[in-house]
Amino acid sequence: MATKVVRYVPSDALDAAPAWGVQFDRLVAPLEAAFATTGEFIAQGGAVLARAKVREDATLPLDALKLLSPVTPNQQFICQGINYESHVRESGMDPTNIPFNTIFTKASSCITGPYDDVVRPAHVRLLDYEIELGLVMGKDLTRRTQVSSGGLHEVLAGITIVNDVSARDIQLPQGQFYKGKSYRTFGPVGPCLLLLEPEEWRLWPQLRMQLKVNGMTRQDDVCGSMLTKPHDTLTELSGLHDLHAGDLIATGTPAGCAAKAPGAAAMFVARHFISEQTKWKFFIAGGLKNPAYLQPNDVMELSIASPDGRLDLGVQRNRVVSE
């Protein structure tokens, strides 16, 4: 059975050293050892984790804890873009014209907790959301490795919820994914790291992702709709650079974001009759009229779970605040 691991500090001692535990409903069984990073926990936590899988050891009320991101800021934060056909189309592109895996990174310093505020910088006006399934590496890959669809358990430790918060008025006009997506707090992760048993990895395509803003559903799709599947992404990434235990890979988002491409006629005019500078002025002006973009005090709720509840990553909840 999957193990729900959380990283936390006591609510009444926020400056305490973060600890790790196993969650059982609304209680947490603390782990005996301390681990400074997610990679260290994955590499060394097996023995103490086995001893903490007993429900009777769950003595800490979840309500008395502040949950932190289960992925620590030292780990790599790698992302896939336009990895769902629905999102490709709402972005104004044809999936058949994108025969490659789009990869970029976010600054690991943007990682924040599952219930922390997301801070909108003063100069950002078009703030967007993206629910994504996060894959957490279970081992180092320092040379090209062929990962099979049935071999995910050999290289991955578990899964988590990621919100790829994005400043569209930076990302798109400047063509700067890193800048537009890496502001501090733009990477809520958690609430848990769900460690899967080998046979449970076959269930990942069934996982349903849902994102709500102020209680209204904005995104709703199954992870199986990904264009480039996890095993192919892992194979490709391992041929590019080193991956390490604890690193995070966000696997893309489905349709439902605030940012959407204009109609075909408008795009034709933009491509052929107006300058790049004018095009993006129109984009920002139109975005300012779009109520779907996030505003201060908006609350995002993200959930990922299998239909039968066997795999449940919990609910991530973040409020937007002004800088």
C-alpha positions as CSV (number, residue, x, y, z in Angstrom):
1,M,0.0,0.0,0.0
2,A,1.2,3.5,-0.8
3,T,2.8,5.4,2.0
4,K,1.9,9.1,2.6
5,V,5.0,10.9,3.8
6,V,4.9,14.5,5.1
7,R,7.5,17.0,6.1
8,Y,6.6,19.4,8.9
9,V,7.3,21.6,11.9
10,P,5.0,22.1,14.9
11,S,2.5,24.9,14.5
12,D,3.7,26.4,17.8
13,A,7.4,26.1,16.9
14,L,7.8,27.3,13.4
15,D,11.5,27.8,13.8
16,A,12.1,24.2,14.7
17,A,14.1,21.9,12.5
18,P,11.8,20.2,9.9
19,A,10.9,16.6,10.7
20,W,9.4,13.8,8.6
21,G,6.5,11.5,9.3
22,V,4.0,9.0,7.9
23,Q,0.4,10.3,7.7
24,F,-2.6,8.2,8.7
25,D,-5.8,10.1,8.2
26,R,-5.5,13.1,10.5
27,L,-2.6,11.7,12.5
28,V,1.2,11.5,11.8
29,A,3.7,8.9,13.0
30,P,7.0,10.8,13.4
31,L,10.2,9.2,12.0
32,E,13.0,8.7,14.4
33,A,15.8,10.1,12.3
34,A,16.2,13.6,10.9
35,F,16.8,14.2,7.2
36,A,18.0,17.5,5.9
37,T,16.9,17.0,2.3
38,T,14.5,14.9,0.3
39,G,17.4,13.1,-1.4
40,E,18.8,12.2,2.0
41,F,15.4,10.9,3.2
42,I,14.9,8.8,0.1
43,A,18.5,7.4,0.3
44,Q,18.6,6.7,4.0
45,G,15.0,6.7,5.3
46,G,14.0,3.2,4.3
47,A,14.7,1.5,7.6
48,V,13.1,4.1,9.9
49,L,10.2,4.4,7.4
50,A,9.5,0.7,7.7
51,R,9.3,1.0,11.5
52,A,6.9,4.0,11.2
53,K,4.3,2.3,9.0
54,V,2.3,1.2,12.1
55,R,-0.9,3.2,12.6
56,E,-0.4,2.9,16.4
57,D,2.7,5.1,16.1
58,A,0.7,8.0,14.7
59,T,0.5,10.2,17.8
60,L,0.8,13.7,16.3
61,P,-2.5,15.5,15.3
62,L,-2.1,16.8,11.8
63,D,-3.9,20.0,12.9
64,A,-1.0,20.8,15.3
65,L,1.6,20.7,12.4
66,K,2.5,23.1,9.7
67,L,3.2,21.0,6.6
68,L,6.2,22.0,4.4
69,S,7.0,21.0,0.9
70,P,8.1,17.3,0.8
71,V,10.6,18.4,-1.8
72,T,13.4,20.5,-0.3
73,P,14.8,23.5,-2.1
74,N,18.2,21.9,-2.8
75,Q,16.6,19.6,-5.4
76,Q,16.3,20.2,-9.1
77,F,12.9,21.4,-10.3
78,I,12.5,20.3,-13.9
79,C,9.3,20.9,-15.9
80,Q,7.5,19.7,-19.0
81,G,5.6,22.2,-21.1
82,I,2.6,21.7,-23.4
83,N,2.4,18.0,-22.5
84,Y,-1.4,17.7,-22.7
85,E,-3.1,18.0,-26.1
86,S,-5.9,20.1,-24.5
87,H,-3.4,22.7,-23.2
88,V,-1.5,22.7,-26.5
89,R,-4.7,23.6,-28.3
90,E,-5.8,26.3,-25.9
91,S,-2.3,27.8,-26.3
92,G,-3.0,28.2,-30.1
93,M,-0.9,25.3,-31.4
94,D,-1.4,22.0,-33.2
95,P,-0.1,19.0,-31.3
96,T,1.0,17.3,-34.5
97,N,3.4,20.2,-35.1
98,I,5.2,19.6,-31.8
99,P,7.0,16.3,-32.1
100,F,9.3,16.9,-29.2
101,N,9.3,17.0,-25.4
102,T,9.4,20.6,-24.1
103,I,11.7,20.9,-21.1
104,F,12.5,23.9,-18.9
105,T,13.4,24.5,-15.2
106,K,12.1,26.5,-12.4
107,A,14.3,27.9,-9.7
108,S,14.2,25.6,-6.7
109,S,13.9,28.6,-4.5
110,C,10.3,29.0,-5.7
111,I,9.3,25.9,-3.9
112,T,6.9,26.6,-1.1
113,G,4.5,24.7,1.2
114,P,1.2,23.2,0.3
115,Y,-0.7,25.8,2.4
116,D,1.5,28.8,2.1
117,D,0.5,32.1,0.5
118,V,1.5,32.7,-3.2
119,V,2.9,36.2,-3.4
120,R,2.1,38.1,-6.6
121,P,5.0,40.5,-7.3
122,A,3.9,44.2,-7.6
123,H,4.8,44.4,-11.3
124,V,3.0,41.1,-12.2
125,R,-0.5,41.5,-13.5
126,L,-1.3,38.3,-15.3
127,L,-0.9,35.5,-12.6
128,D,-1.8,32.0,-13.7
129,Y,-2.0,28.5,-12.2
130,E,-1.1,25.0,-13.6
131,I,-1.9,21.8,-11.7
132,E,0.7,19.1,-12.5
133,L,1.6,15.6,-11.3
134,G,5.1,15.8,-9.7
135,L,7.5,12.8,-10.1
136,V,10.1,12.5,-7.4
137,M,13.3,10.7,-8.2
138,G,14.2,7.6,-6.2
139,K,17.8,7.2,-7.4
140,D,20.6,9.0,-9.1
141,L,20.8,8.7,-12.9
142,T,24.2,9.9,-14.1
143,R,24.2,8.3,-17.5
144,R,21.7,7.6,-20.2
145,T,19.2,5.1,-18.9
146,Q,16.5,3.4,-20.9
147,V,13.4,3.4,-18.6
148,S,10.5,1.2,-19.6
149,S,6.8,1.9,-19.0
150,G,6.8,-0.9,-16.5
151,G,10.1,0.1,-14.8
152,L,9.1,3.4,-13.2
153,H,9.5,1.9,-9.7
154,E,13.1,1.3,-10.5
155,V,14.0,5.0,-10.8
156,L,11.1,6.9,-9.0
157,A,10.3,7.1,-5.3
158,G,6.8,8.7,-5.4
159,I,4.5,11.4,-6.6
160,T,3.2,14.7,-5.3
161,I,1.1,17.7,-6.4
162,V,2.7,20.7,-8.1
163,N,1.3,24.1,-8.9
164,D,3.4,25.7,-11.7
165,V,2.4,29.3,-10.9
166,S,3.2,31.5,-13.8
167,A,3.5,35.3,-14.5
168,R,2.2,35.2,-18.1
169,D,3.0,38.9,-18.7
170,I,6.7,38.0,-18.1
171,Q,6.9,34.5,-19.5
172,L,5.2,35.1,-22.8
173,P,6.2,38.6,-24.0
174,Q,9.8,38.0,-23.0
175,G,9.9,34.3,-24.0
176,Q,11.3,33.7,-20.6
177,F,9.8,30.5,-19.0
178,Y,12.4,30.5,-16.2
179,K,11.8,34.2,-15.2
180,G,8.1,34.0,-15.5
181,K,7.8,30.8,-13.4
182,S,10.6,31.2,-10.8
183,Y,9.5,34.0,-8.5
184,R,9.6,33.0,-4.8
185,T,6.4,31.0,-3.8
186,F,5.6,30.2,-7.5
187,G,6.1,26.5,-6.8
188,P,3.7,25.1,-4.1
189,V,4.4,21.3,-3.6
190,G,2.6,18.8,-1.5
191,P,0.9,18.3,0.9
192,C,2.5,14.8,0.8
193,L,5.0,12.7,-1.0
194,L,3.1,9.5,-1.9
195,L,5.6,6.6,-2.0
196,L,4.3,3.9,-4.3
197,E,4.7,0.2,-4.3
198,P,6.1,-1.3,-7.5
199,E,2.7,-2.5,-8.7
200,E,1.0,0.8,-7.9
201,W,3.0,2.7,-10.6
202,R,0.8,1.2,-13.3
203,L,-2.1,3.2,-11.8
204,W,-0.6,6.7,-12.6
205,P,-2.6,7.2,-15.8
206,Q,-5.9,6.9,-13.8
207,L,-5.0,9.7,-11.5
208,R,-7.5,12.6,-11.9
209,M,-6.2,16.2,-11.4
210,Q,-8.5,18.9,-10.4
211,L,-7.8,22.6,-9.7
212,K,-10.4,25.0,-8.3
213,V,-10.2,28.8,-7.8
214,N,-12.6,30.1,-5.1
215,G,-14.5,26.8,-5.3
216,M,-15.0,26.8,-9.1
217,T,-13.4,24.1,-11.1
218,R,-10.9,25.4,-13.7
219,Q,-8.9,22.3,-14.6
220,D,-10.0,18.6,-14.7
221,D,-8.3,15.8,-16.5
222,V,-6.6,12.5,-16.0
223,C,-2.8,12.1,-16.0
224,G,-3.0,9.4,-18.7
225,S,-3.7,12.3,-21.2
226,M,0.0,13.2,-21.1
227,L,1.6,13.4,-24.6
228,T,5.1,12.3,-23.5
229,K,4.8,9.7,-20.8
230,P,7.0,9.6,-17.7
231,H,9.2,6.7,-18.8
232,D,10.1,8.5,-22.1
233,T,10.8,11.7,-20.3
234,L,13.0,10.0,-17.8
235,T,14.9,8.3,-20.6
236,E,15.4,11.6,-22.4
237,L,16.4,13.5,-19.4
238,S,18.9,10.9,-18.3
239,G,20.7,11.4,-21.7
240,L,20.9,15.2,-21.1
241,H,22.2,15.7,-17.5
242,D,22.5,14.1,-14.1
243,L,19.3,13.5,-12.1
244,H,19.5,12.8,-8.3
245,A,17.3,11.2,-5.7
246,G,14.8,13.7,-4.5
247,D,14.7,15.8,-7.7
248,L,11.3,16.9,-8.9
249,I,9.8,16.6,-12.4
250,A,6.6,18.4,-13.0
251,T,4.8,16.7,-16.0
252,G,2.7,19.4,-17.6
253,T,-0.8,20.7,-17.2
254,P,-4.1,20.2,-19.0
255,A,-6.5,22.8,-20.4
256,G,-8.2,25.3,-18.2
257,C,-5.5,27.9,-17.5
258,A,-6.4,31.6,-17.5
259,A,-4.0,32.2,-20.5
260,K,-5.5,31.2,-23.8
261,A,-4.6,32.0,-27.4
262,P,-6.8,34.4,-29.3
263,G,-8.9,33.2,-32.2
264,A,-7.5,32.2,-35.6
265,A,-8.2,35.5,-37.2
266,A,-6.6,37.5,-34.4
267,M,-3.5,35.2,-34.5
268,F,-3.2,35.7,-38.3
269,V,-3.3,39.4,-37.9
270,A,-0.8,39.3,-35.1
271,R,1.7,37.2,-37.1
272,H,1.5,39.1,-40.3
273,F,0.5,42.8,-39.8
274,I,1.6,44.0,-36.4
275,S,5.0,44.2,-34.6
276,E,6.0,41.9,-31.7
277,Q,5.8,44.8,-29.3
278,T,2.3,45.8,-30.4
279,K,1.2,42.2,-30.3
280,W,2.2,41.8,-26.7
281,K,0.6,45.1,-25.7
282,F,-2.7,43.7,-27.0
283,F,-2.1,40.4,-25.2
284,I,-1.6,42.2,-21.8
285,A,-4.5,44.6,-22.4
286,G,-6.8,41.6,-23.2
287,G,-5.5,39.7,-20.2
288,L,-6.3,42.5,-17.8
289,K,-10.0,42.1,-18.8
290,N,-9.8,38.3,-18.2
291,P,-11.3,37.5,-14.8
292,A,-9.7,34.1,-14.8
293,Y,-6.3,35.5,-13.9
294,L,-5.5,35.2,-10.2
295,Q,-6.2,38.2,-7.9
296,P,-5.2,38.9,-4.3
297,N,-7.3,36.8,-1.9
298,D,-8.1,34.2,-4.5
299,V,-7.8,30.6,-3.1
300,M,-6.5,27.8,-5.3
301,E,-7.3,24.2,-4.3
302,L,-5.6,21.3,-6.1
303,S,-6.2,17.6,-5.7
304,I,-4.9,14.4,-7.4
305,A,-6.4,11.0,-6.7
306,S,-7.3,7.7,-8.4
307,P,-11.1,7.1,-8.8
308,D,-11.1,4.4,-6.2
309,G,-9.2,6.5,-3.7
310,R,-6.4,3.9,-3.5
311,L,-3.9,6.7,-4.5
312,D,-4.7,10.0,-2.9
313,L,-2.2,12.9,-2.8
314,G,-4.4,15.1,-0.6
315,V,-5.5,18.7,-1.2
316,Q,-3.1,21.6,-1.7
317,R,-4.6,25.0,-0.8
318,N,-2.9,28.4,-1.4
319,R,-4.1,31.9,-1.1
320,V,-2.8,34.7,-3.4
321,V,-1.5,37.8,-1.7
322,S,0.0,41.0,-3.0
323,E,3.7,41.7,-2.5
